[in-house]
Amino acid sequence: MARAYWALFAGQFRSVTAYRASFAVELFSNLGVIVFDVLAVLVLFSVTRTLGGFTVREVLVMVSLTACTFALADLAVGNIERVKTYVRSGRLDTVLLRPLGALPQLLLMDMPLKKVSRSLFALAVLAVALHLAGVTWTPARAALLAATVAGAVTFFGAFFVAGASVAFWWVESGELANSVTYGGREFAGYPVPVFEGWFRNTFAYGLGFAFVGYHPALALLGRADPLGLPAWSGWAAPLVALPAAGAAAAVWRLGIRHYRSTGS
């Protein structure tokens, strides 16, 4: 089975690197997303000294944590958004006929290798942001950083899978799902006190996006939460990935059982 999955990945790799110049251009162009994330923060701080009570270096830690983990999740499972084309055309039938898991097949068949450069660059930006913020490193904080990256990647990946699963019932569901996934990404990159009311409560705590970058950053920086959540919330933040992954897996399995092909 491992050899079968490897064959799918190898075939995808050969196809995307067949035109080397085009592949190289795409690798370079994907860096722009992270660059604009950083530039957006710098533009905001050109007109203010603090944002939600945090300095530019502290906000850069939050933004880079979110950008890095989202880029890694997008590289790993972001292409699951293409499942709607498989459902619409009936090509999902071929995937289901193979003696392999449907989800791993779909991920390996269209893996966006051109986004590797974005992920590596995002990791570099995160390392620079943590250095500039003057984080006092201890074994516990190093472990928290590793757990935060793993948890946030799983968390964002769960939203990708859950959003794509809606296509089993509503094929043209892309914009609805993206409004939550990508909207949550933008929300997670900034201090939660910037937002207010139902919007903050929904995205920060209802959907859990505050536990991707904001609360782990507070723990790494040794800052108290202005909104009053206890300090341990930052250390427990990676656990938000567990219910998210469980919910996404349940929705995916339900969608697969619901699938009835195109009828053609």
For each residue, the residues with C-beta under 8 A, 3 or more apart:
1: 4 5 100
2: 5 6
3: 6 7
4: 1 7 8 100
5: 1 2 8 9 100 104 105 108
6: 2 3 9 10
7: 3 4 10 11
8: 4 5 11 12 105 108 109
9: 5 6 12 13 108 111
10: 6 7 13 14
11: 7 8 14 15
12: 8 9 15 16 108 109 110 111 113
13: 9 10 16 17 113
14: 10 11 17 18
15: 11 12 18
16: 12 13 23 113 114
17: 13 14 20 23 113
18: 14 15
19: 22 23
20: 17 23 24
21: 24 25
22: 19 25 26
23: 16 17 19 20 26 27 114
24: 20 21 27 28
25: 21 22 28 29
26: 22 23 29 30 114
27: 23 24 30 114 116 117
28: 24 25 31 117
29: 25 26 32
30: 26 27 33 114 115 117 118
31: 28 34 35 117 118 121
32: 29 35 36
33: 30 36 37 67 71 118
34: 31 37 38 67 71 118 121 122 125
35: 31 32 38 39
36: 32 33 39 40
37: 33 34 40 41 63 64 67 189
38: 34 35 41 42 60 63 64 125
39: 35 36 42 43
40: 36 37 43 44 63
41: 37 38 44 45 56 59 60 63
42: 38 39 45 46 56
43: 39 40 46 47
44: 40 41 47 48 51
45: 41 42 48 49 51 56 59
46: 42 43
47: 43 44
48: 44 45 51
49: 45 55
50: 53 54 55
51: 44 45 48 54 56 59 190 191 194
52: 59 190 191 192 193 194 226
53: 50 191 193 226
54: 50 51 58 59 62 191 223
55: 49 50 58 59
56: 41 42 45 51 59 60
57: 60 61 129 132 133 134
58: 54 55 61 62 133 217 221 223
59: 41 45 51 52 54 55 56 62 63 190 191
60: 38 41 56 57 63 64 129 132 133
61: 57 58 64 65 126 129 130 133 135 213 217 220 221
62: 54 58 59 65 66 188 189 190 191 213 214 217
63: 37 38 40 41 59 60 66 67 129 189 190 213
64: 37 38 60 61 67 68 122 125 126 128 129 130
65: 61 62 68 69 126 148 149 152 212 213 216 217
66: 62 63 69 70 152 185 188 189 212 213
67: 33 34 37 63 64 70 71 122 125 126 189
68: 64 65 71 72 119 122 123 125 126 149
69: 65 66 72 73 148 149 152 153 155 156 212 213
70: 66 67 73 74 152 156 185 188
71: 33 34 67 68 74 75 115 118 119 122
72: 68 69 75 76 119 122 149 153
73: 69 70 76 77 78 152 153 154 155 156 157 160
74: 70 71 77 78 112 115 118 156 160
75: 71 72 78 111 112 115 116 118 119
76: 72 73 107 153 157
77: 73 74 80 107 157 160 161
78: 73 74 75 81 112 115 160
79: 82 106 107 110 111 112
80: 77 83 103 106 107 160 161 164
81: 78 84 160 163 164 174 177 178
82: 79 85 86 106 110
83: 80 86 87 92 106 164 165 167
84: 81 87 88 164 167 171 172 173 174
85: 82 88 89 91
86: 82 83 89 90 91 92 95 106
87: 83 84 90 92 167 168 171 259
88: 84 85 171 262
89: 85 86 262
90: 86 87 93 261 262 264
91: 85 86 94 95
92: 83 86 87 95 96 102 259 261
93: 90 96 97 261
94: 91 97 98
95: 86 91 92 98 102 105 106 109
96: 92 93 102 256 259
97: 93 94
98: 94 95 105
99:
100: 1 4 5 104 105
101: 104 105
102: 92 95 96 105 106 256
103: 80 106 107 161 252
104: 5 100 101 107 108
105: 5 8 95 98 100 101 102 108 109
106: 79 80 82 83 86 95 102 103 109 110
107: 76 77 79 80 103 104 110 111
108: 5 8 9 12 104 105 111
109: 8 12 95 105 106
110: 12 79 82 106 107
111: 9 12 75 79 107 108
112: 74 75 78 79 115
113: 12 13 16 17 116
114: 16 23 26 27 30 117
115: 30 71 74 75 78 112 118 119
116: 27 75 113 119 120
117: 27 28 30 31 114 120 121
118: 30 31 33 34 71 74 75 115 121 122
119: 68 71 72 75 115 116 122 123
120: 116 117 123 124
121: 31 34 117 118 124 125
122: 34 64 67 68 71 72 118 119 125 126
123: 68 119 120 126 127
124: 120 121 127 128
125: 34 38 64 67 68 121 122 128 129
126: 61 64 65 67 68 122 123 129 130
127: 123 124 130 131
128: 64 124 125 131 132
129: 57 60 61 63 64 125 126 132 133
130: 61 64 126 127 133 135 145 220
131: 127 128 134 135
132: 57 60 128 129
133: 57 58 60 61 129 130 220 221
134: 57 131
135: 61 130 131 141 220 221
136: 141 222
137: 141 142
138: 141 142
139: 142 143
140: 143 144
141: 135 136 137 138 144 145 219 220
142: 137 138 139 145 146
143: 139 140 146 147
144: 140 141 147 148 216 219 220 234 235 238
145: 130 141 142 148 149 216 220
146: 142 143 149 150
147: 143 144 150 151 238
148: 65 69 144 145 151 152 216 237 238
149: 65 68 69 72 145 146 152 153
150: 146 147 153 154 238 241
151: 147 148 154 155 237 238 239 240 241
152: 65 66 69 70 73 148 149 155 156 212 213 216 238 241
153: 69 72 73 76 149 150 156 157
154: 73 150 151 157 158 241 244 245
155: 69 73 151 152 158 159 208 211 212 240 241 244 245
156: 69 70 73 74 152 153 159 160 181 185 212
157: 73 76 77 153 154 160 161 245 248
158: 154 155 161 162 241 244 245 247 248
159: 155 156 162 163 180 181 184 244 248
160: 73 74 77 78 80 81 156 157 163 164 181
161: 77 80 103 157 158 164 165 248 249 251 252
162: 158 159 165 166 177 247 248 251 252
163: 81 159 160 166 173 176 177 178 180 181
164: 80 81 83 84 160 161 167 177
165: 83 161 162 168 248 251 252 254 255
166: 162 163 169 170 173 176 177 255
167: 83 84 87 164 170 171 173 174 255
168: 87 165 254 255 256 258 259
169: 166 173 255 258
170: 166 167 173 176
171: 84 87 88 167
172: 84
173: 84 163 166 167 169 170 176 177
174: 81 84 167 177 178
175: 178 179
176: 163 166 170 173 179 180
177: 81 162 163 164 166 173 174 180 181
178: 81 163 174 175 181 182 183
179: 175 176 182 183
180: 159 163 176 177 183 184 207
181: 156 159 160 163 177 178 184 185
182: 178 179 185 186
183: 178 179 180 186 187 203
184: 159 180 181 187 188 203 207 209
185: 66 70 156 181 182 188 189
186: 182 183 189 190
187: 183 184 190 195 203 204 209
188: 62 66 70 184 185 209 210 212 213 214
189: 37 62 63 66 67 185 186 213
190: 51 52 59 62 63 186 187 194 195 214
191: 51 52 53 54 59 62 194 214
192: 52 195 200 204 210 214 227
193: 52 53 226 227
194: 51 52 190 191
195: 187 190 192 199 200 203 204
196: 199 200
197: 200 201
198: 201 202
199: 195 196 202 203
200: 192 195 196 197 203 204
201: 197 198 204 205 206
202: 198 199 205 206 207
203: 183 184 187 195 199 200 206 207 209 210
204: 187 192 195 200 201 207 208 209 210 214
205: 201 202 208 210
206: 201 202 203
207: 180 184 202 203 204
208: 155 204 205 211 212 240 243 244
209: 184 187 188 203 204 212
210: 188 192 203 204 205 214 215
211: 155 208 214 215 216 233 237 238 240
212: 65 66 69 152 155 156 188 208 209 216 237 240
213: 61 62 63 65 66 69 152 188 189 216 217
214: 62 188 190 191 192 204 210 211 217 218
215: 210 211 218 219 225 229 233 234 237
216: 65 144 145 148 152 211 212 213 219 220 234 237 238
217: 58 61 62 65 213 214 220 221 223 234
218: 214 215 221 223 224 225 231 234
219: 141 144 215 216 222 231 234 235 237
220: 61 130 133 135 141 144 145 216 217 234
221: 58 61 133 135 217 218
222: 136 219
223: 54 58 217 218
224: 218 231
225: 215 218 228 229 230 231 233 234
226: 52 53 193
227: 192 193
228: 225
229: 215 225 233
230: 225 233
231: 218 219 224 225 234 235
232: 235 236
233: 211 215 225 229 230 236 237
234: 144 215 216 217 218 219 220 225 231 237
235: 144 219 231 232
236: 232 233 239
237: 148 151 211 212 215 216 219 233 234 240
238: 144 147 148 150 151 152 211 216 241
239: 151 236 242
240: 151 155 208 211 212 237 243 244
241: 150 151 152 154 155 158 238 244 245
242: 239 245 246
243: 208 240 246 247
244: 154 155 158 159 208 240 241 247 248
245: 154 155 157 158 241 242 248 249
246: 242 243 249 250
247: 158 162 243 244 250 251
248: 157 158 159 161 162 165 244 245 251 252
249: 161 245 246 252 253
250: 246 247 253 254
251: 161 162 165 247 248 254 255
252: 103 161 162 165 248 249 255 256
253: 249 250 256 257
254: 165 168 250 251 257 258
255: 165 166 167 168 169 251 252 258 259
256: 96 102 168 252 253 259
257: 253 254
258: 168 169 254 255
259: 87 92 96 168 255 256
260: 263
261: 90 92 93 264
262: 88 89 90
263: 260
264: 90 261
